Amino acid sequence: MQKRKLGKSGLEVSALGLGCMGMSFSYGPPKDTKEMTALLRTAVERGITFFDTAEVYGPFTNEELLGEALAPFRKQVVIATKFGFDVSGSDTRLGAFAVNSRPEHIQQAVEGSLKRLKTDVIDLLYQHRVDPNVPIEDVAGTVKELIQAGKVKHFGMSEAGVKTIRRAHAVQPVTALQNEYSLWWRKPEEEVIPTLEELGIGFVAYSPLGKGFLTGKIDESTTFDKNDFRNRVPRFTAEARTANQAMVDLLARIAKQKAATPAQIALAWLLAQKPWIAPIPGTTKLSRLDENNGALEIKLTADDLREIDDTAAKITVQGERYPEVLQRMTGL
C-alpha cells in the first residue's frame, strides 16, 4: 500500500483510508458487527492504516466497533475521530444534533472517545463542524492542551472556511482538513486547497465517490432504505440523478480505456490532484474495498487528466450536496 504524508505534519497514512461511518450510521440500518469487524481487520491486512470515525456515528457505536476491531493492530494504524456535536439527544439523525465545541465539552467528548476506541491516545482529532458560538482560538487551545497531555497527537478540522483555518492554525498547527471533495464537488479548489498548500496542511477527502453515485451503481430508479441519509439530499432526487448521470458517463468512458471501473477512475483522479490528499472512501463490502484499492494501480496521464477536466467543466451538477440544515454548518 502506498503511503502519504498529511502536509508538513509528518503524519503518514495509507494513500487510501477507510471511512467507517456507513458501517453504523447514515446509510440504512447498522451493519452486522461481526462482518464489519472482519472487514476492518481485512482492511489492515490489505495495507490500509487510516481509519475514520466520529462520536456522532451511531452515536458512539462506530467508535466502539473500531475500538474492538482494531485493538490487535493499534500500533499499526492511525485512527481519526471527531468532536463537535451535542449527542445527548435521542434523535440520531445528524441534522438533529446541535454543534457544541465548548472547551469542557471537547474534553468530555475526548474522554468518551478514548474509552470507546480502547486507546490512550487519538491519532487525529477533528472538530466535526465549526461552532459559531465558540471562538476557534478556544477550540484550538483546548486541543493544544489535550496534545500536551498526551491524549491527542494531531489536530484536524472539517468543513471549515479558510479564515477559520488560519485562526486555528495560529494557535495549534492543523495537521489535516477533512472536506468533501470529488469530481462532482470541486469547490475546495477555489480557496481551501491553495490555503492548505500555503500552510502545509493535509487534505482528507470524504465522499470521494459522491456518496456512492460516482461508482455508476446508482441511477434515477434506485431506491434507498428509509433510514438512508441520501433520501434527504437534494443531489439524490430522481431528477438530479438523471441530470448528474453525465458525470458517471465521463468516468465510465475513461474507465473503459484503462480497463478499470468508474469508482477507480474517480479515486485515481483525486489522488493525482496533490500528493498530500488522502481520500477515505467508505464501504461495507470486501469486494468494494478491493476495487477501491485498485485505484492505486491506475496511472492517469496529463492527457487523461486534461480530458477529464475539460469534459467535467461542461457538466453542471444538479442539486445541493446537503439538506439546508447541514449546508448551513459548512464553510464557517
N, C-alpha and C positions, 0 to 999 in steps of 0.2 A: 504494500500500500504506500502510495506517495504521501509525503508529509508537507505541511505548510506552516509557516510562522505567521502569527497574527500581528501584523505591524512590527513595531520595534520592541515589543514587549519580551520577545524570546519565548512566548508560549507556543509550543509546537503541537499541532494536531494533525490527524489524518486529513488528507485533502478533501475527502468527503466525510462529513459527520453523519449522525443519525438523529433526526428529530423524532422524539418519542411521544409527543402529545397524543397522537391518534390511537395509541395503544390503550389509553384510558379515558379519552375525553374528546368531545367536539365532532368526531366523525362517526356518529352512531354509538351503540352500546359499547361498554368496555370489553376489550378482547380477553380471551382466556389467559389467566395469569401464567399457567404452566407453558402455554405455547409462546407467550411473549418473553418469558424468561429464557426459553430455549433459543428464540430468535436473537435476543440481546447477546447471549453467550456465543452464538454462532457469528454474530457481527464482529465480536472481538477476535475470534479465530480467523475471520476474513481480513483482519488488519485495521478495522475501524477503532479509533481510540477516542473519539469525540462524541459525547452523548449529551443531548439537550432535553431538559425537563423544566418544570416550574411548580411552585407550591399550588398554584391555582388549577393545574391539570388534575382533575378528579372532582373536587380538590384533594390534594395530598396523596392520592393513591398512585399517581405516576412516579412520584419520588420514592414511595415505598417499593414499587416494582423495581426501579433501577437499583435501589439500595441493596435489595436481596439478590438480584440477578448479577450485579457487577461486583459484589463483595469479594469473590475469589480473584478478581482481576484488578482490584482497586488501584494498585500502584502502576498499572499499565495504562490506565485510562484517564481522560480529562472529562470531568462531569461539570456541566454548566447548569445552573438553576437560576430562578428569578424571584424577586420580591416585588411588592408594589401594589397589590390589591388587598382589599379587606375581604377575607374569605370566611368571615364569621357567619354570614347569612346562609340560609338553607337552599337558595336558588343557585344551581351550579352552572347556569349559563354565564359565559364570560362577560357578556354585556351587562349582567345584573350586578356585577361587583363594582364598588366604588374604589377609586385609587386611594392608596394610603402609603405615603413614604415618610411619615414622621419618624424621627430617629429611633424612638423607643419601639415603634412597630417593626422597623427594619431589624433591630436586634432580636426581637421576639421571633420574627419570621426565620431568621438565620438559625437560631437555636432549634426550631422545629425542623428545618431542612436538614441540619446536621444529623439529627436523630433518625429521620426517615431514610436518609441516604446512607446510614450506617458508616459515617466517616467523621474524622475530626477536623477536616478542612474542605472547603468548597473551592474547586479549582478556578471557576469563573462565575462571578455573581453579578447578574444583570439587574438593573432597575427595569421592571417589565414595561411600565409606561410612566411617563413624566407626570408628577403630581403638581399641578399648578398652584397648590396651596402651601407647598413646602419649597423654600429656596433650594436650588440644585446644589449650592455650596454646602448646605446642611446634610444633604443626601451623600454627596461625595466625601464629606468629612466623617460621616458615620461609617461609611465603607472603609475609609482610611484607617479608622480606629480598629475595625474588625481585621484588617490586614495586619496591622501592628500586633494585634492579639493572637495572630496565627490561625484565625478561624476561616479566613478567606485569602486566596492567593492573588486573584486578579479581579478588577472592576470592569463591568460592561454596562452598556445602555441599550435600550431597544426602542426604535421608532422615535428617537429624539431629533429635534431640529438642530441645525448647525450652531446657533448661538448658545443653546443649552449645552451642547457637547463641549464647546470651547470653555465655558464657565466651569463645568465639572472637571475637565481635563487639567485646568489650572490648579485645582485643589488636590485631586488624586488622579494620576495618569490613567486614562481609559485604555484598556487593552483591546476591546472589541466593541463594535456597534452591531447589533443584530437588527436587520430590517428585511422586509420583503423585497426581493429582487429577482427578476426573471425577464424573459423576453416580452412578457405581457404586463410587466410593471417596472419601468425603467426610470422613474422619477429620481431615484438616488443618484443617477449620473449627473443631474443638474448641479447640485450643491454639495450633497453628502459625500460622495466619493472623492471629489477634489479636496474637501476639508480633511477627510481621513488620511489621504495621501500626504497632505501637508504636515499633519500632526503625528503621523506614524502609528495610526490606529488600524487594527484589522477589521475586516468586514465579514460577518457571518450572515449568509443569505438564507432566510427561511422561505418556505413555499417556493423553492426554485423550480418546481414543476406546476406552478399555478394551481395549488390545491388539487392536483390530480388532472387538471384539464389538459395540460401540455403533453400528457402521456398518449393522447389520442384514444383513450378508452372511455371518454365521456362525450355524448352528443346531446342534441336537443331532446331526445326521448328518454334519456337516463333519469331514473327516479332515485332519490336518496332516502335513507332511513329517516323516520320522523324526528329523530334526535340529532340529525346531521346538521352541523353549523351552516353548510352550504345552502340549505333551504332559505336562509335569511340573507344571503349575499347577492346584491344586485347583479353582479357579474355572472351569476349562475342561473338567472332566469332562462327559460327556454329560448326566448328571443335573443338574449345576449349570447347564449351558447351557439346559436345558429350563425350569428354575425362573427363571432370570435373563432369559428372553425378555420378561417383563413390562416390564422397563426399556426394551427396544428398542421394544416396542409403544407405550409412552408417547411416545418420541421420534418414532416414525412418525406418531402422531396429530397432534402439533404440526407436524411437517414437512408433512403434507398441508394443514394450514391456511395454511402460509406458502409453499407451492409450493417446498419445499426437500427435502433428504434428512435422514435421521436423524443422519448424521455432522455435517452443517451445524448442526443444532439443538444437538447436544451441544457443539460448539465455541462457538456463539453464547452458550449458557448460561454456559460458563466465562468468556468474555470479558466478560460482564455482571456477574460477581461483584465484581471490583475492577479499577480502571484500571491497576494495576501487576502484573497477572498476564499472562504471555505463554505460551500453550500451544505445545508443539513436537510436533505430530503427525508421525509418520513415515510415509513411503510410498516405494515404488519405482516408482510409475506416474504418468505425467504427468496422466492423467485424474483421479486421486485428489488430486493436488496442486492442480489447478484447482478440484475440488469443495471441498476444504478451504478454499481461499482465498475461495470464495463465501460462507463463513460470515460474513465481514466485512461483507457487504451486508445481513445479516438483522438486523432490529431486533425484539428481544423486549420487549414492553411489560411494565409492572408486573403486569398481569393474567396475561400469559403465564408470567412467572417464578413467580408465586404458584401457578398451576395445576401447573406442573412440580414445584415443591417439595412441594405438598400431595399430589400423586399419588405422587411418588418416596418420600415419607416412609412410605407404606403398603406399600412393596415391600421385602422382606428379601432382600438379595443373598446368594446361597449360595456357599460356598467361600472359602478364604483366597486372597489375591491373589498369594502366593508359596509355593513349597515351603518346608518348615521351615528348611532350611539358609540360605536367603536372608531369610526372615522374621526370623530372629534378628539380622540385621545392620541392621535398621531401627529408628528411634526412639531410638537411643542418645544 
